[in-house]
Amino acid sequence: MGKTVGKLRPVDINSVYEFKDKLGTGSFAVVKRATHKKSKKEFAIKIIKKKNLNAEELATINDEVDILQKIDHPNIVKLFEIFDTSKYLYMVLELLTGGELFERIVQKGSFTEKEAAVVTRDMTLAIKYMHEMGIVHRDLKPENLLYSDTSSNAIIKITDFGLAKFLSTSSETMSTPCGTPGYVAPEILKNEKYGPEVDLWSIGVILYILLCGFPPFYDETAAGLYEQIKKGDYDFPSPYWDSISDEAKNLVSRLLTVSPKDRCTYKELLEHPWIAGDKARDTDLGAQFNKKLQQFNARRKLRKAITMVLAVNKLARTLGGFMDLDAKEDSPHS
């Protein structure tokens, strides 16, 4: 496993936790619900099988553990401890039972600009905390935004730090292409060196969807989708954006700015009148919004099965022509 990370438990995990049902699977991990035998508290345990991992993948997991051990913020999933054996690495994480952001909105049946502003603020507070520590998430998307529980006052949490990167200095840049189609920043697609601003772009994409129910960039082909993103080619189509406040549109535009140096910073976002003031409207976005979000969610889940994540090494190999993925996004007219 390379270097040994803190909070390492030398004991057999089965003597400490009782494993329950499977919560999800990733490219090289399974997540299971587990009960701590002594306290009876429930956790989510990420089980990583080390056997088939190459050196790069092991290093990525090491980075994820390192980063999660440094982080302690109410809007970020918490890592409690790890167990490392010759065959497996077990990450004991906070159990989040409130479901994904978009699924929760669809189930709720109503949503307002004000609620979108709260989600955006909380997400940004977590990103501010991370960026101030030199950590860039690099894969913000709906699947990685989960609610703590099912209560009405549940808080949003950022999860999945598999692509996160720790920068040792504020001037350090990154060059590894990574992210998820539709949410990835233009500078990454242009194969340019990039910085923490990529997370603000992703927040812009998520905010756009939170206000109308469909994404800002959509095309029948992956190549077309990436061209749109690189140019920042999106609009606010009628009738879907007719009732959205000018302040909300302004913030989206500030976030979806192609040039990273001109893009809205987390400080500017948190001080924006739509977030900090009373400009976010408290009226329901309506049945039309809910229908669009429901459609987008259903297609997103379908695509999830075709592994839409552009893993670091795959994306790096294919930047020339990009992966031939079915990157068709949801048009407002579909």
N, C-alpha and C positions, 0 to 999 in steps of 0.2 A: 504493500500500500504506500511505499515511500515513507515519508515522514509520519511520525505518530502524532495524532491530533489530541487535543485536550479532552477531558471528560471521558476518557476511554475506560470501558468496563471490562475487566479481565474475566468476569464470571459468565456462565452460560445464560443467555438471554431468556431461555425457557423457564429458568428458575425464578425469574423476576417478572416476566410478562406472560399472560395467556393470550395466544393469538386467536382472533375471531375471523370475521368475513373479510373478503378482498374488497378494497375500496377503489382500486384502479391499477392500471399497468402502464409502464413507460417503455422506452426503447431498451433499457437494461435494468429495469427495477419493477418491483411489485409493491403496492402500498396496502397494508392490512390494518384493520382495527385491532387494537389489543388492550387488555385490561391489566393494569399494574396490580399484581396479586396482593400486595400489602395494603395499598391505599384504596384499591377498587376504582381508581380513576381510569378513564379511557384515553387512549392516545392513538395516533396514526403512526405506524412504523413502516418506513421505507426500507425495503430489503433489496440490496444490490448484490447480484451474483458476480463475483470478481473474475471467475474463470475465463470467460470469453472476452474480457476487456483488454484493449491494447493500452500501451503506455499513455497515449494522449487522453483516452477516455478515463483512465485511472486518475490522471492529473486533474481532469475536469471535475471529477467527484471530490477529490481532495480540496479543490478550490471552493466547491459548493459548501462542504462541511466547514472549512476555514471561515468562510464569509458568514454563514449562519451562526457560528459560535461568537462572532463579533457583534452581531445585531441583537438589539433588544428594543423593540418599538411596538406600540399597541396595534399598528396597522400592518405588521409583518408577522408571518407565521413563525412560531418559536420552536427552536431546536433545544430539547432538554438534555439528551445524552446520546452517546453512540457506543455501539458494541462492534468490535472489529475482530473477525476470525480469519483463518487462512482462506476460507471459501466465500464468506459473506461479510458485508458491512451493513449494520442495522442503524438507521437514523430514527431516533424516537422524537416525533414531532407533535405539536399541538394538534388535537383533533378538531377540524372545522366541519360543522354539521349543517351550516346554513345554505349550502349550495352555491353554484356559480352566480355571478352578478346578473347576467342577462336572463338566466333561468328564473331567478327569484323575481325579477321585474315582470316577466311573462305570467308567472303564477299569481302574483299580486293583482294583476289586471289593471292597475293604474300607476301612473308615474308623472312627476312634474319636473319642471326646470329646476326648482329649488332642491329637489331630491338629487337631481343630476349634479348640481353644484356641490352638494355635501359629499357625494361619492368622489368627485373630482378633487375636492379639497383634501379629503382623507388620503387618497392615493398619492397626491402631491406632497403631503406632509411626510409620508413614508419615503418618497423619492428624495426629498430635501435632506432627510436624516441620512439616507444612504450616500448621496452625493457628497455631503459634508464629511463623510468618513472615507471617501474615495472609492465607493462601490457603485458600479453601474449595472443595472439589471439586464438590459439588452433583450428581454423577451416579454415585455408587458403586453398582455392580451386578455380577452375575457376569461379564458380557461384558467388563467393564473390569478384571478380575483375572486376570492371566496368569502362568504359571510361566516362569522364566528359560530353562530347558532341560528335557530329558526325564530327567535324572538323578534318583536318589532323594533327593538333598539339594538339589534346585532350590528357589529362593526365589520367593515370590509378589511380583508387581509390580503397582502401580496404574497404569493407562494411561488414555488419552483425557481430556484436560484441556479439551475443547471448551466445556464449560459452567463451568469453574473461574473463580473471581472473586478478585481481590486486594483486600483491605480495607486502607485506609490507616491506620485507627485501630482499636483493640480494641473501641471502642463503636459502630463503624459497622455498620449493618444493611443487608440487601438486601430488595428487594421484587419483583424479576423472577421470575415463576413459571417454574420449569423443573425437569426431572427425568424420571424414567421411572416409568410406572404400576407400583404394587406396592412401589416402593422410596422413593417421595417422602414427605417428612415432612408431618404434619398441618397444621403452621403455614403451609406453602406452599399447601396445598389450601384453607385458610381465608382465603387472600389477605391474610395478616398480614405485617408486617415480620419478617424472620427473620435468624438468625445461623449461626455454624459448627455449632451443635447438629444441623443437618439431616444432617450426615455421620454423626453417631453413631446417629441413627435408622436410616439405611440399613445401617450395620454390624449393627444389631439384626435387621433383616429377613434379611440374609445369614446371620447366625449361626443364626437360627431354622431356615432351610432346611438349613444344614449339619448340624443335629442330627436332623431328621426326614425331609428329602427333599422337602418341599412348603412353600409360602409361608404366612405367618400370615394374610394377607388374600386372600380369593377371593370372587368374585361373578360372576353371569351377565352383569352389565352394568357399564359404566364408572362410572355414577352410584352403583351399589350398592357397588362397590369403594372409591370415594372416601369414601363415608359411613362405611364400616367403619374406614378409616384415620383419618379425622377424630376418630372416637370411641375409637380404639385398641381396637376390638372384635375380639379374637382369644382363643384358648384353647390348651391343651395336650392335644389329644384322645387318648384311649385307643384302641387299644393302642400307638400310635406314640410316645408320650412316657413310657410306663410305666417304661422302663429308664433314662431320662435322669436324671442327678443333680439334686438340689434346687438346688445351687449354679449349675448351668448355667441352669436355669429362672429363677433369681433374676436372673442377669445379663441374660437376654433381657428380662425384665420391666422391669428398670432402664433398658434401652436403648429399649424400645418404650413409653416414657412420653410421653403426649400433650403435657404441659406442658414446653416446652424448658428452663425454669429448674430443673425437678425431674429432668430426664433425666440419666442417667449421663454424667459427663465422661470425657475420655480418661484423665485422671489416676486417677479412680476405677476405670475399667475395667482399667487396667494393674496396679492394686493389688488387684483383686478376687481372692478366694481361688481361684476357678476358673481364673484366668489365672496369677496369681503363685504360688499354692500348689500343693498336690497333690490338689486336689478333682476334677480332670477325670479321668474313668475311662478306663482303657486297654483296654477290651474293645470288640470290633468291634460297630458299630451294627447289623449283621446284614443278611440278604437282603431283608427288608421295606423297610429304609431305602434300599438300593441300587436296588430296583425303583421306589420312589416317586421317587427322584432321577432315574432313567433316564427315567421318564414326564415329569417336570417339564422335564428338559433337552430332550426331543424336542419338546414343545409350545412351549417357549421359542424353539427354533430356527425353528419354523414361524411363530411370531408375529414373529420378527425380519424375516422376508421381507415382512411387512405393515407394516414400519417402525413399531415400537412407541414409539420415542423421541419424547417430547413436546418438540420443538424450542422454544427460547425464544420466538420470535415466534408460533408456532402456539398454544402454551399460553397466552400472554399474551392472545391474541385470544379465547380460548374459556373463560376462567375462569368466566364467568357460568353456562354450561350444560355446560362441559367437552366435550372432543372426543368424538365418537361413535365411540370405538374399541371393537374387540372385546376387552374387558378381562377376559374370562373367565379366571380363574386355576384352578389345579389344586386340587381339593378332595381331602382325604385319603381320601374315599370313592369317588373316580373310578377 
